[in-house]
Every structure is written in structure tokens, then in C-alpha cells.
């Protein structure tokens, strides 16, 4: 018996070992910085989960180890820059993670950079996808202009291209790649042309007999677009039946009502689209929000198909997270210099949380502006700065943190505040009122946004309102 258990242990260890993905990279612009890898939990909520992290060494090298038993897209992030690659079980990758192009504008939500591969195997999923994408780009570059000259010529060229693609990849054994190819072609079929399929033909040709590929971005993006704005597409009778199901907070009634929609004959797809359609109409005034949340809560714990449970849970979280007027998530702030604080420690006045990275030049430039704001409105607004802990911090960075004239906390990645407040980039701001409810997240900062707005105007009217009440 002991030998049998040892055998199982060894088999389990081997299984984990064989599914490990290794990413070795070079990142000269990130020496000493943390590099993180994220997976996408689902392509409807686009929620991410950190799966690995490391620090770039002095020689500019880094290594990430990721457990993955299936092919999926992952996102690499550091210093507000992000790039992506596909990984497959047992994959070994050599990459270069570049700095943002200095001529590209800085984007607060993250700058997209292009990861470069070295020694990429021709059987690797990235090699195949990149090669196919070049082929698609070449086809469009040579043929798209025909649409305006002769639509029939474009339709004939597209049909010929589809045939060449099918012949080229018919022997490929990667289901992920074949799904990617199929739904890339499906996307090309959405280009208006003389031979364009109607909605029902597209459903029968592309969706009806295809397995639901939750981890394939190309498939999921096609499904999202195909079923977008589902409610207005439904017949009046079906729409009313769905509405009655929402009023009764009954996913069973809604599922039965949707069964009359031909493009939802697949039970798994129907349940998935029911979930996403409910989330889509949540912020409209036509459906009771409380009932939708009740339904999504139910589907977060029990669905016909387990993968749909994840989508329901993430979408429920996404549509209610940090909505103005909602209760702010609690947090715990600790430091050696001051007592532990929670959200309820700041309920005498508005709270302006500043998520700050002292290594970011643009964030450092904002500090004098924040100090000016605090001097003007500190009587009415409590300022708090939060910095993410990292392996090493320079003397200059520590001096910057120490110079902040209000409470500043350095918190580890494990602190729930990062996830609960969706902090992915720096600088980022959140404004909470004196009762602990979200005013804005993300809130405006001290520097103008695209509409030349800053937080100063918000603080000015807050001060005016409080003074008027006094």
C-alpha cells in the first residue's frame, strides 16, 4: 500500500512538472522592477488573476514559472507596461520585454508593448498564430480595397482565401489553433460583401457545432460580438417572457424563454449568453437591478455547466464593483509608525486614496500638485497614499514616500486592497465619502485628463457644500 501511495505521489509530481511553463526573459529597462504574469479568468468580465511574479536581476534577466495544463493567453506587466503571449503545457519561452515606445502617448490604463520571441519552435502556438496573422494581414492588404471597387471581386477573393487556409491547416492537430483559425475567418465573414452569410447561416456554420472554447480569445470575442445586445433582438413574446423571469428572479424561467431563440439552441451557449445578457442590461433603467443581482448570485453557485459559474461570479463582481453610491470595500492599513487603520477609521470626512509608485516619473511630478490640494482642502478631505511593497526600494524612492505630509502606507501584494479596488496602474485615485460610499473610482487626479478635468473642481464644490451646511 505504501508503495502504491508513493507511486501516486510520484505520478502527481510528474504531472505538475510536465505542465510547468518556463518563461526566460530579458528586460533592460526594468532592472530591479517586479515582473508579473496574469491569466484571464474569463473573456466577458476580463478579470485577471496574478499567477507568477519575479524581480528583474541586475543583468536584466528574469524567469517566470507557471503551471498550466492547457493553452491560454497570459499578460506580462511591469511599470504600467504590458504585453501578452500564448503559453502551452510544457512550453519554454525566451522573450524580450521592451520599454514603452518613447514616441507613443502614455496611457494611464497601461501601455501595450510588443513582446519579442527568441528561438521559437515552429510547433509552438505563438509561432502558428503569428504566422497565420501575417497571412491574414497580407490578404487584407492586397484585397480589402476591392470592396469599394467591385464587391463581387472581394467576395471571390475571400472565398479563395478560405479554401487555401482550410487546405493549409487541415492536418494540424492543435484544437486551440484550429479554433483560432476558424473564428478569425468567421470575423472576416463579418466584413460586408456580396456573398455575406446572414445571422442564422453564421450561427449554423460557425457556432452550432463548435465546442465552447472558454480559453480561446478569438472564439470568445466572436461570441461576444455575435450575441451583443441580445435583448432587443428577441421577439416581443420572448422578450416579455424573459422580463417575467427576471421579475421572478428565476434563471429557470429565463432559460426556458430563451429556448425559442434559434441561435440559442445549444444549452451551454444559452446559459452563458443568459448570464452575459443580464450583466449587459444591468445598468439600463428597463430591468430591476436587484433581481438581476439575485439571479447572478444564484448562478454564481449553481449552473448547468461549471465554467458558466465562473463567468456569472466575475460578471456579478464586475458590474457592482466600485459603482458610485455603492459601499466601499473595507481595507486594513498597517505600518510600524502608526496604528492599524480600516475604512471605518476615516469616516469623519471624505477620503481621497492615492495609489502611488515612487519609481514612476509621472507620479512623482504629481506630488507637489497633491500637496497644494491637501493644503487647500485638507480640512474637508483626508488624503492617504498607498505604495505597493517591492523587493528593493531606492533611497530616493523612500525619501519621496517620507516627504509626503499625510499618512502613507507600504502594503504587500497580498493585501486585499489591490484586488478589491482594481489597482492595476499608477498613479490611481479613489474618492470615498464620509459615510464610506464610493464617490468615484477611479477618481480624477491633480493633473488634467483628456477632458482637461482635475479633482480640484470636485473638492471645490465639496468644500462649498459643507460650508453652506455649516
C-alpha positions as CSV (number, residue, x, y, z in Angstrom):
1,X,0.0,0.0,0.0
2,X,2.8,2.4,0.9
3,X,4.5,1.7,-2.5
4,X,1.2,2.4,-4.2
5,X,0.8,5.7,-2.4
6,X,4.4,6.6,-3.3
7,X,3.7,5.8,-6.9
8,X,0.7,8.1,-6.9
9,X,2.7,10.9,-5.3
10,X,5.4,10.5,-8.0
11,X,2.9,10.5,-10.7
12,X,1.2,13.6,-9.3
13,X,4.6,15.3,-9.0
14,X,5.5,14.4,-12.6
15,X,2.1,15.7,-13.8
16,X,2.8,19.1,-12.2
17,X,6.4,19.1,-13.5
18,X,5.3,18.3,-17.1
19,X,2.7,21.0,-17.1
20,X,5.1,23.7,-15.9
21,X,5.8,26.6,-18.4
22,X,9.1,28.4,-18.2
23,X,9.5,32.0,-19.4
24,X,13.0,33.3,-19.5
25,X,13.2,37.0,-20.4
26,X,15.4,40.0,-20.9
27,X,14.2,43.4,-19.8
28,X,17.0,46.0,-19.6
29,X,14.5,48.8,-18.9
30,X,13.1,47.1,-15.8
31,X,16.2,46.2,-13.7
32,X,15.1,45.8,-10.1
33,X,11.4,46.0,-11.0
34,X,8.8,43.4,-10.4
35,X,7.6,41.5,-13.5
36,X,4.1,39.9,-13.1
37,X,2.2,37.4,-15.1
38,X,-1.6,37.3,-15.2
39,X,-4.2,34.9,-16.6
40,X,-7.6,36.0,-17.8
41,X,-10.3,34.4,-15.8
42,X,-13.0,34.9,-18.5
43,X,-13.3,37.0,-21.6
44,X,-16.6,38.5,-20.7
45,X,-15.6,40.2,-17.4
46,X,-11.9,40.3,-18.5
47,X,-11.0,39.8,-14.8
48,X,-7.4,38.9,-14.3
49,X,-5.6,36.8,-11.7
50,X,-1.9,37.0,-10.9
51,X,-0.2,33.7,-11.4
52,X,3.5,34.4,-11.1
53,X,5.9,37.2,-10.3
54,X,9.7,37.8,-10.1
55,X,12.2,40.6,-10.0
56,X,14.4,41.6,-12.9
57,X,18.0,40.9,-12.0
58,X,21.0,43.2,-12.4
59,X,21.9,41.5,-15.7
60,X,18.4,42.4,-16.9
61,X,17.3,38.8,-16.9
62,X,14.1,37.3,-15.3
63,X,12.4,33.9,-15.1
64,X,8.8,33.1,-14.6
65,X,7.4,29.6,-13.8
66,X,3.7,29.0,-14.5
67,X,1.6,25.9,-14.0
68,X,-0.7,25.4,-17.0
69,X,-2.4,22.3,-18.3
70,X,-4.0,24.0,-21.3
71,X,-3.1,26.6,-23.9
72,X,-4.0,30.1,-22.9
73,X,-3.2,33.8,-23.2
74,X,-1.2,35.4,-20.4
75,X,-0.4,39.0,-19.8
76,X,3.1,40.2,-18.6
77,X,3.1,43.5,-16.7
78,X,5.6,45.9,-15.2
79,X,5.8,49.7,-14.7
80,X,2.4,50.3,-16.3
81,X,3.5,48.5,-19.4
82,X,2.0,45.2,-20.6
83,X,2.4,42.6,-23.3
84,X,0.9,39.2,-24.0
85,X,1.9,35.8,-25.2
86,X,0.2,32.4,-25.5
87,X,1.5,29.5,-23.4
88,X,1.0,25.8,-23.9
89,X,1.7,23.0,-21.4
90,X,5.5,22.3,-21.0
91,X,6.3,25.4,-23.1
92,X,9.7,27.0,-22.7
93,X,9.9,30.6,-23.9
94,X,12.7,33.1,-24.4
95,X,11.4,36.6,-24.7
96,X,12.3,40.3,-24.6
97,X,10.0,42.6,-22.7
98,X,10.6,46.2,-24.1
99,X,10.1,49.6,-22.6
100,X,7.2,51.7,-24.0
101,X,8.0,53.4,-27.3
102,X,9.0,56.9,-26.2
103,X,7.0,58.4,-29.1
104,X,3.8,56.7,-28.0
105,X,1.5,58.6,-25.6
106,X,1.4,57.4,-22.0
107,X,-1.9,55.6,-21.2
108,X,-3.0,55.6,-17.6
109,X,-4.7,52.2,-18.0
110,X,-1.4,50.6,-19.3
111,X,0.8,50.9,-22.3
112,X,0.8,47.9,-24.7
113,X,4.2,46.8,-25.7
114,X,5.1,44.0,-28.2
115,X,6.9,41.0,-26.7
116,X,9.6,39.6,-28.9
117,X,10.4,35.8,-29.1
118,X,13.8,34.1,-29.5
119,X,14.2,30.5,-30.7
120,X,10.5,29.9,-31.0
121,X,9.7,26.4,-32.1
122,X,7.7,26.1,-35.3
123,X,5.2,23.8,-33.4
124,X,4.6,26.4,-30.7
125,X,1.2,28.0,-30.7
126,X,2.7,31.6,-30.8
127,X,4.6,30.6,-34.0
128,X,1.5,29.3,-35.6
129,X,-0.8,32.2,-34.6
130,X,1.8,34.9,-35.6
131,X,2.3,33.2,-39.0
132,X,-1.4,32.9,-39.7
133,X,-1.9,36.6,-38.6
134,X,0.7,37.7,-41.1
135,X,-1.1,35.7,-43.8
136,X,-4.5,37.4,-42.9
137,X,-2.9,40.8,-42.9
138,X,-1.3,40.1,-46.3
139,X,-4.7,39.0,-47.7
140,X,-6.5,42.1,-46.4
141,X,-3.7,44.4,-47.6
142,X,-4.0,43.0,-51.1
143,X,-7.8,42.6,-51.3
144,X,-9.7,44.9,-49.0
145,X,-9.7,47.8,-51.5
146,X,-11.7,45.6,-53.9
147,X,-14.7,46.1,-51.6
148,X,-15.2,49.7,-52.9
149,X,-14.3,48.8,-56.5
150,X,-16.2,45.6,-57.0
151,X,-17.8,43.8,-54.1
152,X,-18.1,40.5,-56.1
153,X,-14.3,40.5,-56.6
154,X,-13.7,40.8,-52.9
155,X,-16.2,38.0,-52.2
156,X,-14.5,35.7,-54.6
157,X,-11.0,36.6,-53.2
158,X,-12.3,35.9,-49.7
159,X,-13.8,32.5,-50.7
160,X,-10.5,31.6,-52.4
161,X,-8.6,32.6,-49.2
162,X,-10.8,30.5,-47.0
163,X,-10.2,27.5,-49.2
164,X,-6.4,28.0,-49.1
165,X,-6.5,28.3,-45.3
166,X,-8.6,25.2,-44.9
167,X,-6.2,23.2,-47.0
168,X,-3.1,24.6,-45.3
169,X,-4.2,23.6,-41.8
170,X,-6.4,20.6,-42.2
171,X,-3.7,18.3,-40.8
172,X,-2.9,20.5,-37.8
173,X,-3.7,18.7,-34.5
174,X,-3.9,21.7,-32.2
175,X,-7.6,22.3,-31.3
176,X,-6.7,25.7,-29.9
177,X,-5.1,26.8,-33.2
178,X,-7.8,25.4,-35.4
179,X,-10.4,27.2,-33.3
180,X,-8.4,30.4,-33.6
181,X,-8.2,30.0,-37.4
182,X,-11.9,29.1,-37.7
183,X,-13.1,32.2,-35.8
184,X,-10.6,34.5,-37.4
185,X,-12.2,33.5,-40.7
186,X,-15.6,34.0,-39.0
187,X,-14.5,37.5,-38.2
188,X,-13.6,38.1,-41.9
189,X,-17.0,36.8,-42.8
190,X,-18.4,39.8,-40.9
191,X,-16.9,42.2,-43.5
192,X,-19.9,43.2,-45.7
193,X,-19.6,41.5,-49.1
194,X,-21.7,40.1,-51.9
195,X,-21.6,36.6,-50.5
196,X,-22.1,37.5,-46.9
197,X,-23.9,35.0,-44.8
198,X,-26.9,36.1,-42.8
199,X,-27.0,35.8,-39.0
200,X,-28.6,32.3,-38.9
201,X,-26.2,31.0,-41.5
202,X,-23.3,32.3,-39.5
203,X,-24.7,30.6,-36.4
204,X,-25.1,27.2,-38.2
205,X,-21.7,27.4,-39.9
206,X,-19.5,28.7,-37.1
207,X,-21.2,28.3,-33.7
208,X,-23.7,25.5,-33.8
209,X,-21.3,22.6,-33.9
210,X,-18.2,24.2,-32.3
211,X,-17.4,23.5,-28.6
212,X,-17.5,26.5,-26.3
213,X,-13.8,27.4,-26.0
214,X,-13.7,29.5,-22.8
215,X,-9.9,30.0,-23.0
216,X,-9.7,30.9,-26.7
217,X,-9.9,34.7,-27.0
218,X,-10.7,34.6,-30.7
219,X,-13.7,32.3,-30.2
220,X,-14.9,34.3,-27.2
221,X,-14.6,37.7,-28.9
222,X,-16.7,36.4,-31.8
223,X,-19.3,35.0,-29.4
224,X,-19.4,38.3,-27.5
225,X,-20.0,40.3,-30.7
226,X,-22.5,37.8,-32.2
227,X,-24.8,37.9,-29.1
228,X,-24.2,41.6,-28.2
229,X,-27.4,43.5,-27.4
230,X,-29.4,40.2,-27.4
231,X,-32.5,41.6,-25.6
232,X,-33.5,44.0,-28.4
233,X,-33.0,41.1,-31.0
234,X,-35.6,38.9,-29.2
235,X,-39.2,38.7,-30.4
236,X,-41.7,40.7,-28.4
237,X,-43.1,37.5,-27.0
238,X,-39.7,36.1,-25.9
239,X,-38.6,39.4,-24.6
240,X,-41.7,39.7,-22.4
241,X,-41.2,36.1,-21.2
242,X,-37.5,36.9,-20.2
243,X,-38.7,40.0,-18.4
244,X,-41.2,38.0,-16.4
245,X,-38.4,35.6,-15.5
246,X,-36.3,38.5,-14.2
247,X,-39.2,39.8,-12.2
248,X,-39.5,36.3,-10.6
249,X,-35.7,36.2,-10.2
250,X,-35.8,32.8,-11.9
251,X,-33.0,31.6,-14.2
252,X,-35.0,28.5,-15.0
253,X,-37.8,30.6,-16.5
254,X,-35.4,32.8,-18.4
255,X,-33.6,29.7,-19.8
256,X,-36.9,28.3,-20.9
257,X,-37.9,31.6,-22.5
258,X,-34.7,31.8,-24.4
259,X,-35.1,28.3,-25.9
260,X,-37.4,29.9,-28.5
261,X,-34.4,31.9,-29.9
262,X,-32.9,29.7,-32.7
263,X,-29.3,30.9,-32.2
264,X,-29.5,29.7,-28.5
265,X,-30.4,26.1,-29.2
266,X,-27.1,25.0,-27.7
267,X,-27.8,24.6,-24.0
268,X,-24.3,25.6,-22.8
269,X,-24.3,28.6,-25.1
270,X,-27.8,29.6,-23.9
271,X,-26.8,29.6,-20.3
272,X,-23.6,31.5,-21.0
273,X,-25.4,34.2,-23.0
274,X,-28.2,34.4,-20.5
275,X,-25.6,35.4,-17.9
276,X,-23.9,37.9,-20.2
277,X,-27.1,39.4,-21.4
278,X,-28.3,40.0,-17.8
279,X,-25.0,41.8,-17.0
280,X,-25.3,43.8,-20.2
281,X,-28.7,45.3,-19.2
282,X,-27.9,45.7,-15.6
283,X,-27.1,49.5,-15.9
284,X,-30.2,50.2,-18.0
285,X,-33.4,51.5,-16.5
286,X,-35.5,48.8,-18.1
287,X,-34.8,46.0,-15.8
288,X,-34.8,45.7,-11.9
289,X,-31.2,45.7,-10.8
290,X,-31.9,43.9,-7.5
291,X,-33.5,40.9,-9.4
292,X,-30.5,40.7,-11.8
293,X,-28.1,40.6,-8.9
294,X,-30.2,37.9,-7.2
295,X,-30.1,35.8,-10.4
296,X,-26.4,36.2,-10.9
297,X,-25.8,35.4,-7.2
298,X,-27.7,32.2,-7.7
299,X,-25.8,31.4,-10.9
300,X,-22.5,32.0,-9.1
301,X,-23.1,29.0,-7.0
302,X,-25.2,26.7,-9.3
303,X,-25.2,26.4,-13.1
304,X,-25.8,23.6,-15.5
305,X,-22.2,24.0,-16.7
306,X,-19.4,24.7,-14.2
307,X,-17.4,27.1,-16.5
308,X,-20.5,29.3,-16.7
309,X,-20.5,29.6,-12.9
310,X,-17.1,31.4,-13.1
311,X,-18.5,33.9,-15.7
312,X,-21.6,34.6,-13.6
313,X,-19.4,35.2,-10.5
314,X,-17.0,37.5,-12.3
315,X,-19.6,39.5,-14.1
316,X,-21.6,39.9,-10.9
317,X,-18.5,41.3,-9.3
318,X,-17.6,43.5,-12.3
319,X,-21.0,45.2,-12.7
320,X,-21.3,46.1,-9.0
321,X,-17.6,46.8,-8.2
322,X,-16.9,50.4,-7.1
323,X,-20.0,51.8,-8.7
324,X,-20.6,55.4,-7.4
325,X,-23.0,55.1,-4.5
326,X,-22.0,51.5,-3.6
327,X,-20.4,50.7,-0.3
328,X,-16.6,50.9,-0.5
329,X,-14.8,47.6,0.3
330,X,-13.2,47.6,3.7
331,X,-9.4,47.5,4.0
332,X,-6.6,47.2,6.5
333,X,-3.7,49.6,6.5
334,X,-0.7,48.8,8.7
335,X,2.7,50.4,9.4
336,X,5.3,50.4,12.0
337,X,4.9,54.1,12.6
338,X,1.1,54.3,13.2
339,X,-1.8,52.3,14.4
340,X,-3.8,50.0,12.1
341,X,-6.5,51.7,10.1
342,X,-9.5,50.4,8.3
343,X,-12.1,52.2,6.1
344,X,-14.1,53.0,9.2
345,X,-11.2,54.9,10.7
346,X,-11.7,57.6,8.0
347,X,-15.5,58.3,8.3
348,X,-15.3,61.9,9.6
349,X,-14.7,63.3,6.2
350,X,-14.2,62.3,2.5
351,X,-11.3,60.0,1.9
352,X,-9.0,60.5,-1.2
353,X,-6.8,57.5,-1.7
354,X,-3.7,58.0,-3.8
355,X,-2.1,54.7,-5.1
356,X,1.5,55.7,-5.8
357,X,4.6,54.3,-7.4
358,X,7.7,56.3,-6.4
359,X,9.6,54.9,-9.4
360,X,7.1,56.4,-11.9
361,X,8.3,59.8,-13.1
362,X,4.8,61.0,-14.0
363,X,3.5,60.1,-10.5
364,X,6.4,61.9,-8.8
365,X,5.6,65.1,-10.8
366,X,2.1,64.9,-9.3
367,X,3.2,65.1,-5.7
368,X,3.6,68.9,-5.5
369,X,0.1,69.3,-7.0
370,X,-1.3,66.9,-4.4
371,X,0.4,68.8,-1.6
372,X,-1.2,72.0,-2.9
373,X,-4.6,70.3,-3.0
374,X,-4.2,69.0,0.5
375,X,-3.3,72.4,1.8
376,X,-6.4,73.9,0.2
377,X,-8.9,71.1,1.0
378,X,-7.3,69.1,3.9
379,X,-10.0,70.4,6.3
380,X,-12.6,68.6,4.2
381,X,-10.8,65.7,2.6
382,X,-8.5,63.1,4.2
383,X,-5.5,62.2,2.0
384,X,-3.9,58.7,2.2
385,X,-1.1,57.4,0.0
386,X,-0.6,53.7,-0.6
387,X,2.5,52.2,-2.2
388,X,2.9,48.6,-3.3
389,X,5.8,46.8,-1.5
390,X,8.6,45.5,-3.6
391,X,11.8,43.6,-3.1
392,X,14.0,46.6,-3.0
393,X,13.4,50.3,-2.8
394,X,16.0,53.0,-3.6
395,X,16.9,55.7,-1.1
396,X,15.4,58.4,-3.4
397,X,12.1,56.4,-3.6
398,X,12.0,56.0,0.2
399,X,12.8,59.7,0.6
400,X,9.8,60.6,-1.6
401,X,7.5,58.5,0.4
402,X,8.8,60.0,3.7
403,X,8.3,63.5,2.3
404,X,4.5,63.0,1.8
405,X,2.9,65.2,4.5
406,X,-0.1,62.9,5.2
407,X,-0.3,59.2,6.1
408,X,1.5,56.9,3.7
409,X,1.5,53.1,3.8
410,X,3.6,50.5,2.0
411,X,1.4,47.4,1.6
412,X,2.3,43.9,0.3
413,X,0.8,42.4,-2.9
414,X,-1.2,40.1,-0.7
415,X,-3.2,42.9,0.8
416,X,-6.8,42.7,-0.5
417,X,-6.9,46.4,-1.3
418,X,-5.2,45.9,-4.6
419,X,-7.8,43.4,-5.9
420,X,-10.8,45.0,-4.2
421,X,-10.1,48.4,-5.6
422,X,-8.9,47.1,-9.0
423,X,-5.5,48.8,-8.8
424,X,-3.5,47.8,-11.9
425,X,-1.8,51.1,-12.8
426,X,-0.2,54.0,-11.0
427,X,-1.0,56.7,-10.2
428,X,-4.6,55.8,-9.5
429,X,-7.1,57.6,-7.2
430,X,-10.3,56.6,-5.3
431,X,-12.7,59.1,-3.7
432,X,-14.9,57.8,-0.8
433,X,-17.5,59.9,1.1
434,X,-17.7,60.3,4.9
435,X,-20.2,57.5,5.2
436,X,-17.9,55.0,3.4
437,X,-19.6,55.0,0.0
438,X,-17.8,55.3,-3.4
439,X,-17.9,58.7,-5.0
440,X,-15.6,57.9,-7.9
441,X,-13.3,55.0,-8.7
442,X,-11.1,55.7,-10.5
443,X,-11.3,59.3,-9.4
444,X,-9.8,62.3,-11.1
445,X,-6.2,63.2,-10.3
446,X,-4.4,66.5,-9.8
447,X,-3.3,66.6,-13.5
448,X,-5.8,67.2,-16.3
449,X,-7.4,64.2,-18.0
450,X,-8.4,64.0,-21.7
451,X,-11.3,66.5,-21.0
452,X,-8.9,68.9,-19.1
453,X,-10.6,67.9,-15.8
454,X,-8.9,67.6,-12.4
455,X,-10.1,66.7,-8.9
456,X,-9.8,70.3,-7.9
457,X,-13.3,71.1,-9.1
458,X,-14.8,68.2,-7.2
459,X,-13.1,69.3,-4.0
460,X,-14.1,73.0,-4.5
461,X,-17.8,72.1,-4.7
462,X,-17.5,69.7,-1.8
463,X,-16.0,72.5,0.3
464,X,-18.7,74.9,-0.8
465,X,-21.4,72.4,0.1
466,X,-20.0,71.7,3.6
467,X,-19.6,75.3,4.3
468,X,-23.1,76.0,3.3
469,X,-24.4,73.3,5.6
470,X,-22.4,74.8,8.5
